[in-house]
Amino acid sequence: MEKHNLAQEFPQYKEKIHDLKMQNAHFKKLFDDYDKTDNHIHRIESGAEVAIDEHLNELRTHRVFLKDQLYNLLQQ
């Protein structure tokens, strides 16, 4: 149960991730939401927080959605 840090998920874009967080408000908002969602999932998976499976699956789906959007912005 590891975190899915965006820079670890896309190491080839590490510098671009940093630049976009500083220059693009939309990217920053998506990034912050991704990070918050990932942290929430990690708390549940590690047992620090309790959640029903349905909620955890919704969070995972949302994380994938955000990751896809962030990846599309990184490719531009």
C-alpha positions as CSV (number, residue, x, y, z in Angstrom):
1,M,0.0,0.0,0.0
2,E,2.1,2.8,-1.3
3,K,1.2,6.3,-2.3
4,H,0.9,7.1,-6.0
5,N,2.9,10.3,-6.0
6,L,2.5,12.0,-9.4
7,A,6.2,12.6,-9.8
8,Q,6.8,8.9,-9.1
9,E,4.1,7.9,-11.5
10,F,5.6,10.0,-14.3
11,P,9.3,10.5,-13.5
12,Q,10.0,11.7,-17.1
13,Y,7.7,14.7,-16.3
14,K,9.0,15.6,-12.9
15,E,10.4,19.0,-13.9
16,K,7.3,19.8,-16.0
17,I,5.0,18.9,-13.1
18,H,6.8,21.4,-11.0
19,D,6.7,24.1,-13.7
20,L,3.0,23.6,-14.4
21,K,2.1,23.7,-10.6
22,M,3.7,27.1,-10.6
23,Q,2.4,28.5,-13.8
24,N,-1.0,26.9,-14.5
25,A,-3.8,27.3,-12.0
26,H,-5.9,24.6,-13.6
27,F,-3.1,22.1,-13.4
28,K,-2.4,23.1,-9.8
29,K,-6.0,22.6,-8.8
30,L,-6.1,19.1,-10.4
31,F,-2.7,18.2,-8.8
32,D,-3.9,19.3,-5.4
33,D,-7.1,17.3,-5.8
34,Y,-5.1,14.2,-7.0
35,D,-2.7,14.5,-4.0
36,K,-5.6,14.9,-1.5
37,T,-7.4,11.9,-3.0
38,D,-4.3,9.8,-3.0
39,N,-3.6,10.7,0.6
40,H,-7.2,9.7,1.5
41,I,-6.9,6.4,-0.3
42,H,-3.6,5.7,1.4
43,R,-5.1,6.4,4.9
44,I,-7.9,3.9,4.2
45,E,-5.6,1.2,2.7
46,S,-3.1,1.5,5.6
47,G,-5.9,1.1,8.2
48,A,-5.7,4.6,9.6
49,E,-9.2,5.4,8.4
50,V,-12.2,3.1,7.9
51,A,-14.4,3.2,4.8
52,I,-16.7,0.9,3.0
53,D,-15.5,-0.7,-0.2
54,E,-17.8,1.3,-2.4
55,H,-16.3,4.6,-1.1
56,L,-12.8,3.3,-1.6
57,N,-13.6,2.3,-5.2
58,E,-15.1,5.7,-5.9
59,L,-11.9,7.4,-4.6
60,R,-9.8,5.1,-6.8
61,T,-11.9,5.9,-9.8
62,H,-11.6,9.6,-9.1
63,R,-7.8,9.3,-8.7
64,V,-7.6,7.6,-12.1
65,F,-9.8,10.3,-13.7
66,L,-7.5,13.0,-12.3
67,K,-4.4,11.2,-13.3
68,D,-5.6,11.0,-16.9
69,Q,-6.4,14.7,-17.0
70,L,-3.0,15.6,-15.5
71,Y,-1.2,13.3,-17.9
72,N,-3.0,14.9,-20.9
73,L,-1.9,18.3,-19.7
74,L,1.7,17.0,-19.3
75,Q,1.7,15.8,-22.8
76,Q,0.7,19.2,-24.3
